[in-house]
């Protein structure tokens, strides 16, 4: 939302989590997504992160490359770690796309909770927080002695969300994994595999991070409501694996009903055909088409000028189209190949055929629909520049919302948090900085050791 | 024991996956959810899977799963009296969930402005493919097309063939979850003395804000002007999906700080002496990559997938196995943690479902009630609204319920 379009919100329509403070010791993707969502709806997010060690896969600082290496990665289509203009700059940890995509509306406080000084600062923060979110391997939290039974002594009303990959108990308790590994372990990777291929061909997705992020914010909000009514906080254990299980609930029921393993789906649908991703004019250009009824099939053939398809006896009924889907897919693809995907999309929608172009990342940033809805927001980070970031994915008719502050740089809010919020004196704060425990850059020996 | 969402009254005018999932999450943790179905029922009742593949509107796995803990009432919103009953029910509700096409709430005279007049606490949440505004507002969408346009589908699959969608109804589950979160946030505001609101959730926008790479690659696109692409299988040494003797594993070892432990585990400690050891995985020479891969695949050929995962996890290596739903349901880890819940349904019988996602120390989830039979509560609800039992045959005859 552009600054001039930001109206005042009246008291009845303030952001729902205004006044809620969240301590954030999350890493990588799923945990930071929880605090992103809580921050977007008004919570004060205080990200606690060390400058005395590098958290892997978080700010990308353990993988600082040269401009030439970033350009090479970009040429191979691996873009997630590429900093603005391919330049690592002097502070590459403030320039990571995967970090900056979630770090808006957050404050960053340098603090190593494993050290006594950091533990004291962290406990002083916990006293002032409503919620703590973490998604570390369980043994990390146990080793740091910051489990819920310890922290509730510090703050009896605390809500603590723990998001291990597989749980705080059980044989996989301390298994390490990204979302993509969790998806394998709960059956989703196999389901999304091409129906005529192997899982090797499907590569990595991180769907479990996306789902756990929203579910974690859901759980925290529900627990806040419970606390408002009962006065009691609690620990929420939400393994990524278990947050994902409902997303494949019908396939689990197919097994428990029929003892049937769900087949590899790829782009197939049990009763729709054609249903898939079809080539269009140009290199790596595609359109998704989803036909349920005979009328839609007739309309598709009409737009494509494919009278041979329309009259083919095999494709006359939905049952026939599903039975002969391979031949149908090939025949449809032969025709769509000649069309521009955007033109074909509008032409098909005009006659009631469900279709949509496959949009790569750059095309998505130019979507007229997202543009009209104001989804992207321009944010300026000092030293990093002004860029358009994905915005807030839910609209409320009477509560206009926008990203309030740009992604937090490492330790950017040290002073206001230590002094104003936690009550450290100027001298105590300066002392922590002088000893390298608080700062805005990683300690030289940490950076030297990264390779 | 108090459930987290007790006392919240929800009306669900939604079908298939997204809206019902939003309602299910609320119902599972204590809200009272009344599902308003057309007299023919939510279409997901016909979706299956069915026991023994015999279609039955009370035995669809998709419906049974998505509608636990709800009540059901039939109502035909194409009749004037049906809409009048719906408006009265909204007057008693805290939350309304719908998935009507844009404009239909106006046609039904159930628009938020009208419904919230005199009822400022009301929260309505409307889920549509593209949202309530914008040039594509009236376009149709489905799981595969919305993943294609909004989500990271372009990056899924192999580079030499068409992109592949994510399994099942991922986009719609995610959008339903996002809607459920918005509802809780709005309700939290209402209970703190603020106002309700009309929530406009577009599945397309939820996909654009999807943290399955999409927000990250959109940010990367803004930084670099480039799009991510599908990556070739086997491109990274000892990283990614590989065949084991009984299935597949996805282990991230190559180029990581635990790579030395990996080389020990697969019996090639000598490869630590190679000049490429310690480099990032995309910097390995072809010869080094081949040495690693050859030994790794030979090791996997003798190692079951879960054993390969356990042995590499010991070294701190990230990874997992590619499990089937059969593997999953029988796996001792999940079984031991009690994630499956047996729910006895009056028609479908007792079946195992995915149970709680959350282990809560102060407000544990109560045992689930099964999904409702079609219209099971129609009579009760109408009676509470003051209808005489004698009026019911007329309402049925006129197709109102």
Interface residues (C-beta under 8 A of the other chain):
Chain A: X11 X12 X13 X14 X16 X17 X29 X30 X33 X37 X41 X56 X63 X65 X70 X72 X73 X74 X76 X77 X78 X79 X80 X81 X82 X83 X84 X85 X86 X95 X97 X98 X100 X101 X102 X148 X166 X167 X168 X169 X170 X171 X172 X174 X175 X176 X177 X178 X179 X180 X181 X182 X183 X184 X185 X186 X187 X188 X189 X190 X191 X192 X193 X194 X197 X198 X199 X200 X201 X202 X203 X204 X205 X206 X207 X209 X210 X211 X213 X214 X215 X217 X218 X219 X221 X222 X223 X224 X225 X226 X228 X229 X230 X232 X233 X234 X235 X236 X237 X238 X241 X242 X243 X245 X246 X247 X248 X249 X250 X251 X252 X253 X254 X255 X256 X257 X258 X259 X260 X261 X262 X265 X266 X267 X269 X270 X275 X276 X277 X278 X279 X284 X286 X287 X288 X289 X290 X349 X352 X354 X355 X356 X357 X358 X359 X360 X361 X362 X363 X364 X365 X367 X368 X369 X370 X372 X373 X375 X387 X388 X389 X390 X391 X392 X393 X394 X395 X396 X397 X398 X399 X451
Chain B: X2 X4 X5 X21 X24 X25 X29 X47 X48 X49 X50 X51 X52 X53 X61 X62 X64 X65 X66 X112 X120 X130 X131 X132 X133 X134 X135 X136 X139 X140 X141 X142 X143 X144 X145 X146 X147 X148 X149 X150 X152 X153 X154 X155 X156 X157 X158 X159 X161 X162 X163 X164 X165 X166 X167 X168 X169 X170 X173 X174 X177 X178 X179 X180 X181 X182 X184 X185 X186 X187 X188 X189 X191 X192 X193 X194 X195 X197 X198 X199 X200 X201 X202 X204 X205 X206 X208 X209 X210 X211 X212 X213 X214 X215 X216 X217 X218 X219 X220 X221 X222 X223 X224 X225 X226 X227 X228 X229 X230 X231 X233 X234 X240 X241 X242 X243 X248 X249 X250 X252 X257 X278 X280 X282 X309 X313 X316 X317 X318 X319 X320 X321 X322 X323 X324 X325 X326 X327 X328 X329 X332 X333 X334 X336 X337 X339 X340 X348 X351 X352 X353 X354 X356 X357 X358 X359 X360 X361 X362 X363
